[in-house]
Amino acid sequence: DEFLINAEEKDIDYLLSLEPERFLCNWYRTCGLEVSAEDYKNTWEQTSGKSFRGHMFGHYMSALSQAYKAEKDEGLKTQLLDKIKECVSGIIKCQNAYAERFPDRAGFAAPFGEYRLNQLDNVDTGDEEWNTPEEGNPSIYVPWYNLHKVAAGLIDVYKNVRDDEIGENALQGVCDFTDYVYKCRVSKYSEEQKKKMLSTEYGGMAEALYELYNITGKGEYKICADGFIENDLFEKLASGKDVLSGLHANTTIPKLIGVLKKYTVLTQNEDYYSLLTDDEKADLETCYNAAVNFFDIVVDGHSFVTGGNSVSEHFRTANTISAFYQNPETHETCNEYNVLKLARELFKLTKDKKYADYYENTFINAILASQNPETGDMPYFQPMGAGYSKVFNKTRVWCCTGTGTENFTKLGDSIYFKDDDSIFVNMYFSSDMKDEEKNIEIKTE
């Protein structure tokens, strides 16, 4: 499909135009290393002022690795791999430098200091060298959200770049970081500290950490993931209650992706699952029911016909979204990226066509519509009201720029699915699928 090919090419051009060293400059500064490049000023990755720095860098690694895995042109693969190596090597260099300065906090490295995490945890170590606003920058809004993107990026590099040593290096980097999260954060949290941490936006930390546990089998990583689970919210959703009104949509959606990942990883680990008590198994069913009900609640009561949701980033009272259609900040693109992740995983578990139907509708109307095909720029919101225009941009590196770079490097990941007995064709685009094991080839034109 020429439209999809163009979208992917525009995205790859953008990825190759970015410089890892400009993202890493804040990492170097935090870890006491010489800064070798200027940051991306006037963006969400900027050094000073209110910032989400780190978020785009994580998405960047995920998108690079996805593009690398899908690319068939050897020249482009080499260019993408070179960028990936710069990213991962830079992070590991920062981890090593930080560990030399603070051996008891080895594994930490970020584009901001631990000061900001200490604020969330109500911790004062008395160690002025690392506990200062200059290193931590308290205007970093949501540090765990940013750190999740980086952890997910490293995991994606490991999964998608298995034919190069840098994949194993990425896994080691995210394991070292998670060891820090366990030792210095989650294992020390009181209930009050955990509650405060969970009151901020922390992205898909649970999803990433359960996946890391799935990869490594290391029990401490499951404990870390459990630390980012909000049982009160999930129990309400599992019982069928619509408690979404007023909630920040893109804070909430990744929580349900995380709780579904918990269900999937732990129920499919037969050795682990066989040792659970009936109560523990019932808890996992609650996780599953919360994700299923949440999807239905969002789609049935909080979404436009396009599949997009939210008004000014928030859910509103159920079945009232049409009253806000003239608001210019409807249909946040990040949300659709995340609801599609949830729909994809629910389809894999259930094979229920409603998830495939939702995916196709939203993919066409929300994802393919979220890129300017001439420039590759992406929007934050997609206004539903007559007379409003999409504002396309990629220089500000909004949250939806980060997810957008991933959207157009994984365009084929949900067209075909297969299990032991069946092959599912879920979207009709010009494409082909080969199953060498079953000696089957499918072409769609």
Backbone torsions as a table, in degrees:
resi	resn	phi	psi	omega
1	ASP	NA	120.1	-173.6
2	GLU	-62.7	-35.9	-179.8
3	PHE	-62.6	-45.3	-179.5
4	LEU	-66.8	-40.8	179.4
5	ILE	-61.7	-43.9	178.4
6	ASN	-62.1	-42.5	-179.8
7	ALA	-60.4	-43.6	179.5
8	GLU	-66.7	-42.5	-179.3
9	GLU	-63.5	-41.3	178.4
10	LYS	-63.3	-39.0	-179.6
11	ASP	-67.1	-44.5	-179.7
12	ILE	-64.9	-38.4	175.7
13	ASP	-58.2	-42.4	179.4
14	TYR	-65.0	-45.7	-179.7
15	LEU	-59.4	-42.1	-178.7
16	LEU	-72.2	-20.0	178.4
17	SER	-79.1	-17.7	-178.9
18	LEU	-83.5	151.9	-175.9
19	GLU	-115.6	115.5	179.6
20	PRO	-53.0	-37.5	-178.1
21	GLU	-61.6	-29.3	179.9
22	ARG	-74.6	-30.2	171.1
23	PHE	-72.8	-38.7	-173.3
24	LEU	-76.6	-13.1	-175.6
25	CYS	-56.9	-37.9	178.8
26	ASN	-72.0	-29.9	173.7
27	TRP	-65.4	-45.7	179.6
28	TYR	-60.9	-43.5	-178.7
29	ARG	-61.5	-44.2	-179.5
30	THR	-64.3	-35.7	-175.0
31	CYS	-92.6	4.3	176.7
32	GLY	80.5	20.7	178.7
33	LEU	-98.0	161.6	178.6
34	GLU	-67.9	132.4	179.9
35	VAL	-85.6	126.4	-171.5
36	SER	-109.5	-2.4	-178.5
37	ALA	-152.8	162.1	176.4
38	GLU	-82.4	150.0	177.2
39	ASP	-73.4	173.9	173.9
40	TYR	-84.4	93.3	-174.8
41	LYS	-69.7	153.9	178.9
42	ASN	59.2	34.4	176.7
43	THR	-132.7	176.0	175.7
44	TRP	-71.7	-4.9	178.0
45	GLU	-103.6	9.6	-173.9
46	GLN	-67.1	158.3	-177.1
47	THR	-73.1	-46.4	-171.9
48	SER	-103.2	162.7	176.3
49	GLY	74.7	-169.0	-179.4
50	LYS	-67.5	132.3	-166.9
51	SER	-152.6	151.4	171.4
52	PHE	-115.7	30.9	-169.8
53	ARG	-61.2	139.6	-174.4
54	GLY	109.9	-31.2	-175.2
55	HIS	-65.0	-46.5	-176.5
56	MET	-69.6	-34.8	179.8
57	PHE	-61.0	-40.3	178.1
58	GLY	-66.0	-48.1	176.4
59	HIS	-59.6	-37.1	-179.9
60	TYR	-59.1	-45.2	178.2
61	MET	-64.5	-41.9	178.2
62	SER	-61.2	-46.5	-177.2
63	ALA	-66.3	-42.5	177.1
64	LEU	-58.3	-44.5	-176.7
65	SER	-68.8	-37.5	177.7
66	GLN	-66.0	-42.1	178.6
67	ALA	-64.2	-40.4	179.2
68	TYR	-61.0	-45.3	-177.8
69	LYS	-63.8	-37.3	-175.2
70	ALA	-86.2	-21.2	-172.1
71	GLU	-72.8	137.5	177.6
72	LYS	-105.0	-18.8	178.5
73	ASP	-76.5	117.7	-174.1
74	GLU	-64.1	-34.4	178.1
75	GLY	-63.4	-45.1	178.2
76	LEU	-67.2	-39.0	178.0
77	LYS	-58.2	-41.2	179.4
78	THR	-63.9	-43.7	179.4
79	GLN	-62.9	-43.1	178.9
80	LEU	-64.6	-41.6	179.8
81	LEU	-64.3	-37.8	177.9
82	ASP	-60.7	-41.6	178.1
83	LYS	-65.2	-42.7	179.3
84	ILE	-60.1	-44.1	-179.1
85	LYS	-62.6	-39.5	177.7
86	GLU	-61.4	-43.1	-178.4
87	CYS	-63.6	-53.9	-174.9
88	VAL	-67.2	-43.4	-179.7
89	SER	-63.0	-36.8	178.4
90	GLY	-64.4	-42.9	179.4
91	ILE	-63.7	-44.9	-178.8
92	ILE	-65.3	-38.0	176.0
93	LYS	-59.5	-41.1	179.1
94	CYS	-68.0	-40.6	177.7
95	GLN	-61.0	-42.5	179.9
96	ASN	-64.4	-42.5	-179.8
97	ALA	-66.0	-39.8	-179.6
98	TYR	-68.1	-38.8	179.3
99	ALA	-64.4	-32.9	177.2
100	GLU	-66.7	-38.2	179.7
101	ARG	-75.8	-40.4	-174.6
102	PHE	-133.4	78.3	-174.0
103	PRO	-58.4	-31.7	-178.3
104	ASP	-76.1	-6.3	177.5
105	ARG	-123.4	31.9	179.6
106	ALA	-58.9	145.1	180.0
107	GLY	105.0	-27.2	179.0
108	PHE	-75.0	137.9	167.7
109	ALA	-163.1	135.4	-176.4
110	ALA	-161.2	167.5	176.5
111	PRO	-83.1	15.5	174.4
112	PHE	-153.2	157.5	-175.8
113	GLY	-80.8	173.1	-179.2
114	GLU	-69.1	-12.8	178.9
115	TYR	-50.8	-42.4	-175.9
116	ARG	-68.0	-37.1	175.9
117	LEU	-68.0	-36.7	178.2
118	ASN	-62.4	-36.0	176.5
119	GLN	-60.0	-44.0	179.9
120	LEU	-67.0	-34.3	-175.6
121	ASP	-89.3	-3.2	-174.8
122	ASN	56.7	46.2	-179.0
123	VAL	-112.3	135.7	171.9
124	ASP	-130.3	104.8	-175.1
125	THR	-79.6	-17.6	-173.9
126	GLY	77.7	1.5	179.9
127	ASP	-91.1	92.0	-171.1
128	GLU	-63.3	-27.7	-175.0
129	GLU	-63.3	-31.3	-179.0
130	TRP	-114.1	-6.9	-174.1
131	ASN	-107.5	49.5	-177.3
132	THR	-122.8	147.2	177.7
133	PRO	-58.9	-31.3	-178.8
134	GLU	-61.9	-37.6	178.3
135	GLU	-83.8	-32.7	-173.2
136	GLY	-95.6	-28.6	-177.9
137	ASN	51.9	91.9	-176.2
138	PRO	-65.6	-8.6	178.3
139	SER	-83.9	4.4	168.1
140	ILE	-69.2	110.5	-170.5
141	TYR	-60.5	-57.4	-167.7
142	VAL	-134.7	82.1	-171.5
143	PRO	-61.3	-38.3	-179.2
144	TRP	-67.2	-34.2	174.9
145	TYR	-58.0	-47.0	-179.6
146	ASN	-65.6	-43.0	-178.5
147	LEU	-66.7	-32.2	175.9
148	HIS	-60.2	-43.4	-177.8
149	LYS	-60.2	-39.6	-179.9
150	VAL	-68.1	-45.6	178.3
151	ALA	-59.8	-44.1	179.0
152	ALA	-63.9	-37.7	178.5
153	GLY	-62.1	-43.9	178.9
154	LEU	-65.4	-40.3	177.7
155	ILE	-63.3	-41.2	178.9
156	ASP	-64.8	-37.8	176.5
157	VAL	-61.4	-44.9	178.6
158	TYR	-59.1	-44.4	-174.9
159	LYS	-74.1	-32.1	-172.6
160	ASN	-99.9	-15.2	-176.8
161	VAL	-122.4	55.6	-175.8
162	ARG	-77.8	-12.5	-177.6
163	ASP	-91.0	9.9	178.8
164	ASP	-138.2	148.5	-178.4
165	GLU	-57.7	-26.2	-176.8
166	ILE	-63.0	-24.5	175.7
167	GLY	-62.9	-44.9	177.7
168	GLU	-67.4	-36.2	177.3
169	ASN	-62.8	-39.8	178.7
170	ALA	-63.2	-42.1	178.0
171	LEU	-62.0	-42.0	178.8
172	GLN	-63.7	-38.8	179.7
173	GLY	-63.4	-44.8	-178.9
174	VAL	-73.6	-30.1	174.4
175	CYS	-66.0	-43.5	178.2
176	ASP	-61.5	-41.0	178.1
177	PHE	-63.4	-42.3	-177.7
178	THR	-70.5	-32.8	172.9
179	ASP	-58.8	-40.9	176.4
180	TYR	-63.0	-45.9	-178.9
181	VAL	-59.2	-40.3	179.1
182	TYR	-69.5	-51.3	-172.7
183	LYS	-69.3	-43.3	-170.1
184	CYS	-101.5	-10.9	-176.0
185	ARG	-126.8	-81.2	-166.2
186	VAL	-60.1	-42.1	-177.1
187	SER	-68.3	-14.9	-178.2
188	LYS	-103.4	-5.6	-174.9
189	TYR	-67.4	133.2	164.2
190	SER	-79.2	169.8	177.5
191	GLU	-60.5	-37.6	179.6
192	GLU	-65.9	-42.4	179.0
193	GLN	-65.8	-41.4	178.4
194	LYS	-62.3	-41.9	-179.6
195	LYS	-62.7	-41.0	179.5
196	LYS	-66.6	-43.1	179.5
197	MET	-60.6	-41.9	-178.4
198	LEU	-72.7	-11.9	178.8
199	SER	-80.5	-8.6	177.3
200	THR	-101.4	169.4	177.0
201	GLU	-78.5	120.2	-177.2
202	TYR	-121.6	14.6	173.9
203	GLY	60.6	-144.6	-177.2
204	GLY	-100.4	40.4	-179.3
205	MET	-55.2	-42.2	-178.7
206	ALA	-62.2	-46.1	-179.8
207	GLU	-57.6	-48.4	-177.3
208	ALA	-63.6	-42.4	-174.9
209	LEU	-74.4	-35.0	173.5
210	TYR	-65.8	-36.5	177.1
211	GLU	-65.9	-38.6	178.1
212	LEU	-66.0	-38.9	174.3
213	TYR	-62.0	-39.6	179.1
214	ASN	-62.5	-37.1	-178.8
215	ILE	-74.4	-42.1	-170.0
216	THR	-102.7	-26.2	-174.9
217	GLY	73.9	11.0	-176.6
218	LYS	-81.9	118.5	-173.3
219	GLY	-59.4	-33.3	-180.0
220	GLU	-61.6	-28.8	-178.9
221	TYR	-73.2	-32.7	173.7
222	LYS	-66.2	-40.5	178.5
223	ILE	-61.8	-41.2	176.8
224	CYS	-60.8	-46.0	-179.9
225	ALA	-62.1	-42.0	178.5
226	ASP	-58.9	-29.2	179.9
227	GLY	-65.6	-17.1	-179.5
228	PHE	-108.9	28.3	178.7
229	ILE	-108.6	128.7	-179.2
230	GLU	-103.4	91.7	-173.6
231	ASN	-62.7	-39.3	-177.7
232	ASP	-58.8	-46.1	179.8
233	LEU	-62.6	-45.5	-174.5
234	PHE	-69.9	-33.8	178.1
235	GLU	-65.8	-38.7	178.2
236	LYS	-65.6	-44.6	179.3
237	LEU	-66.8	-37.8	179.6
238	ALA	-63.2	-29.2	178.4
239	SER	-83.5	-1.9	176.2
240	GLY	95.4	5.9	-178.8
241	LYS	-78.3	134.9	172.9
242	ASP	-89.3	101.3	-178.3
243	VAL	-112.1	25.1	-171.0
244	LEU	-85.9	-21.8	-174.8
245	SER	-54.3	124.2	178.4
246	GLY	90.2	-11.9	-179.1
247	LEU	-78.2	145.3	175.1
248	HIS	-69.9	119.1	-168.7
249	ALA	-62.6	-48.9	-174.0
250	ASN	-81.2	-4.2	165.5
251	THR	-80.1	-36.4	-171.4
252	THR	-81.3	-42.5	-173.7
253	ILE	-57.8	-46.4	179.3
254	PRO	-62.3	-24.0	177.0
255	LYS	-62.9	-38.5	-179.1
256	LEU	-76.7	-31.5	172.3
257	ILE	-61.8	-39.8	-179.9
258	GLY	-66.2	-43.0	-177.7
259	VAL	-71.4	-31.2	174.6
260	LEU	-69.9	-36.3	175.4
261	LYS	-61.9	-39.4	176.2
262	LYS	-57.9	-49.5	179.8
263	TYR	-59.4	-47.0	-174.8
264	THR	-65.0	-49.9	-176.7
265	VAL	-63.9	-44.5	-173.2
266	LEU	-78.5	-31.4	178.2
267	THR	-78.7	-26.7	-179.4
268	GLN	-88.3	-5.1	172.9
269	ASN	-91.9	93.1	-171.7
270	GLU	-60.9	-39.1	179.6
271	ASP	-62.8	-41.9	179.7
272	TYR	-70.2	-47.9	-172.9
273	TYR	-64.4	-34.6	-177.3
274	SER	-65.7	-19.8	-178.4
275	LEU	-93.3	-3.0	-176.2
276	LEU	-76.3	150.0	172.5
277	THR	-78.1	169.0	177.3
278	ASP	-60.8	-38.7	179.5
279	ASP	-64.9	-39.6	179.8
280	GLU	-68.5	-36.6	175.7
281	LYS	-67.1	-37.7	177.7
282	ALA	-64.5	-35.7	176.9
283	ASP	-61.7	-40.5	178.6
284	LEU	-67.5	-34.9	175.6
285	GLU	-65.6	-34.7	174.9
286	THR	-62.2	-40.9	177.4
287	CYS	-58.9	-47.1	-179.5
288	TYR	-63.5	-47.7	-178.4
289	ASN	-63.7	-34.7	177.7
290	ALA	-62.3	-43.9	-179.0
291	ALA	-67.2	-44.0	179.9
292	VAL	-61.9	-48.4	-178.2
293	ASN	-67.1	-38.7	178.7
294	PHE	-59.8	-46.2	179.1
295	PHE	-57.4	-47.9	-178.9
296	ASP	-63.9	-40.7	-179.5
297	ILE	-63.4	-44.0	-179.6
298	VAL	-65.8	-47.2	-175.6
299	VAL	-69.7	-42.7	-174.4
300	ASP	-78.8	-33.3	-171.9
301	GLY	-120.2	-4.8	-172.9
302	HIS	-136.6	15.7	-173.9
303	SER	-126.0	151.1	170.4
304	PHE	-78.6	169.2	-178.7
305	VAL	-63.4	-22.8	178.3
306	THR	-73.0	-14.2	-175.1
307	GLY	100.3	-13.2	179.0
308	GLY	-77.0	158.4	-178.2
309	ASN	-142.3	172.8	173.1
310	SER	83.0	151.9	174.4
311	VAL	-129.8	121.7	-175.9
312	SER	50.5	42.8	175.7
313	GLU	76.6	-0.4	-173.3
314	HIS	-119.7	150.7	167.2
315	PHE	-74.1	147.4	176.7
316	ARG	-114.9	-176.3	177.5
317	THR	-57.0	140.7	-176.6
318	ALA	-54.3	140.9	175.2
319	ASN	63.8	24.8	176.6
320	THR	-119.1	5.2	-171.9
321	ILE	-63.3	-28.4	-179.8
322	SER	-64.6	-23.9	179.1
323	ALA	-70.7	-14.3	-176.8
324	PHE	-107.4	12.4	-170.3
325	TYR	-64.8	-19.1	178.7
326	GLN	-87.6	-0.7	174.6
327	ASN	-71.6	131.3	-178.2
328	PRO	-71.3	-11.0	-176.7
329	GLU	-110.8	56.0	174.6
330	THR	-103.7	160.2	166.4
331	HIS	65.4	57.7	179.6
332	GLU	-65.9	128.7	-171.9
333	THR	-66.2	-35.6	176.9
334	CYS	-54.2	-38.3	-176.2
335	ASN	-62.0	-40.3	-178.2
336	GLU	-69.5	-38.0	172.9
337	TYR	-52.2	-44.6	-175.9
338	ASN	-79.1	-39.9	178.1
339	VAL	-64.9	-34.4	176.9
340	LEU	-66.3	-36.4	174.5
341	LYS	-60.5	-42.4	179.7
342	LEU	-65.4	-45.1	-179.6
343	ALA	-61.7	-39.9	-179.5
344	ARG	-61.3	-45.6	-178.7
345	GLU	-69.5	-36.3	177.7
346	LEU	-67.4	-37.0	176.3
347	PHE	-64.7	-43.0	-179.8
348	LYS	-59.6	-34.1	-179.3
349	LEU	-79.7	-37.4	-168.6
350	THR	-110.0	-24.0	-171.5
351	LYS	58.9	22.1	178.7
352	ASP	-78.0	126.0	-174.4
353	LYS	-65.8	-18.4	-179.1
354	LYS	-63.3	-30.9	178.2
355	TYR	-73.5	-38.1	176.7
356	ALA	-67.9	-39.3	178.4
357	ASP	-63.9	-44.5	178.0
358	TYR	-61.8	-42.7	-177.3
359	TYR	-60.2	-48.3	-177.2
360	GLU	-63.2	-45.7	-179.1
361	ASN	-60.3	-46.2	-175.9
362	THR	-76.0	-34.5	176.5
363	PHE	-59.7	-44.2	-178.8
364	ILE	-72.4	-46.4	-171.9
365	ASN	-85.3	-24.3	-176.8
366	ALA	-112.3	-39.5	-177.0
367	ILE	-85.3	-55.2	-179.8
368	LEU	-62.8	-24.9	178.2
369	ALA	-83.9	0.6	-175.0
370	SER	-103.0	26.6	174.4
371	GLN	-142.9	134.3	171.5
372	ASN	-74.1	114.6	-173.6
373	PRO	-67.7	-14.0	179.8
374	GLU	-90.1	-35.9	-174.4
375	THR	-111.2	-20.6	-174.5
376	GLY	82.7	0.2	178.6
377	ASP	-67.1	157.0	-175.9
378	MET	-129.5	151.5	179.5
379	PRO	-95.5	162.7	172.0
380	TYR	-85.4	-60.2	177.3
381	PHE	-108.3	161.1	173.9
382	GLN	-125.1	87.0	-172.8
383	PRO	-57.5	137.7	-177.2
384	MET	-95.4	-15.4	-176.1
385	GLY	-78.7	149.5	177.0
386	ALA	-63.4	137.0	177.3
387	GLY	93.6	-11.3	177.8
388	TYR	-91.6	146.5	178.1
389	SER	-114.8	150.0	171.9
390	LYS	-70.4	140.0	174.8
391	VAL	-99.4	105.4	-179.0
392	PHE	-90.7	136.5	-178.4
393	ASN	-164.8	151.9	168.5
394	LYS	-138.1	-2.6	-178.4
395	THR	-78.7	-21.0	179.9
396	ARG	-85.7	-9.7	-175.9
397	VAL	42.3	60.0	173.1
398	TRP	-61.5	171.5	173.5
399	CYS	-57.1	-38.1	-177.5
400	CYS	-77.3	-13.8	169.3
401	THR	-72.8	-41.6	179.3
402	GLY	-62.3	-52.5	178.5
403	THR	-65.1	-33.4	-179.7
404	GLY	-62.4	-38.6	178.7
405	THR	-63.8	-31.0	175.5
406	GLU	-74.4	-38.0	-177.2
407	ASN	-54.5	-39.3	-171.3
408	PHE	-98.2	9.9	170.1
409	THR	-113.2	6.1	177.5
410	LYS	-135.7	38.4	-173.7
411	LEU	-63.8	-24.8	-177.3
412	GLY	-100.7	8.2	-168.9
413	ASP	-77.1	-11.3	-178.6
414	SER	-129.2	23.5	175.0
415	ILE	-80.2	-47.0	-178.1
416	TYR	-118.8	141.7	171.1
417	PHE	-133.1	155.6	176.2
418	LYS	-148.1	152.4	169.1
419	ASP	-130.5	-163.2	-175.5
420	ASP	-63.8	-28.5	-172.0
421	ASP	-113.1	-19.5	-167.8
422	SER	-139.1	158.4	168.8
423	ILE	-122.5	132.0	-178.0
424	PHE	-111.6	129.4	173.9
425	VAL	-105.4	106.7	-169.6
426	ASN	-101.0	-14.5	176.4
427	MET	-144.2	141.9	-175.2
428	TYR	-102.5	87.2	172.3
429	PHE	-123.2	156.6	175.9
430	SER	-60.3	114.2	-172.8
431	SER	-165.2	171.2	173.6
432	ASP	-146.2	155.3	-180.0
433	MET	-139.4	132.2	178.9
434	LYS	-117.6	132.7	172.9
435	ASP	-118.6	94.4	-175.7
436	GLU	-66.4	-31.8	-179.5
437	GLU	-63.1	-40.6	-179.7
438	LYS	-97.7	0.7	179.7
439	ASN	56.4	48.2	179.8
440	ILE	-122.7	137.7	173.5
441	GLU	-131.9	130.1	179.0
442	ILE	-119.0	132.1	174.5
443	LYS	-121.2	132.7	175.7
444	THR	-119.0	126.3	-178.5
445	GLU	-128.6	NA	NA
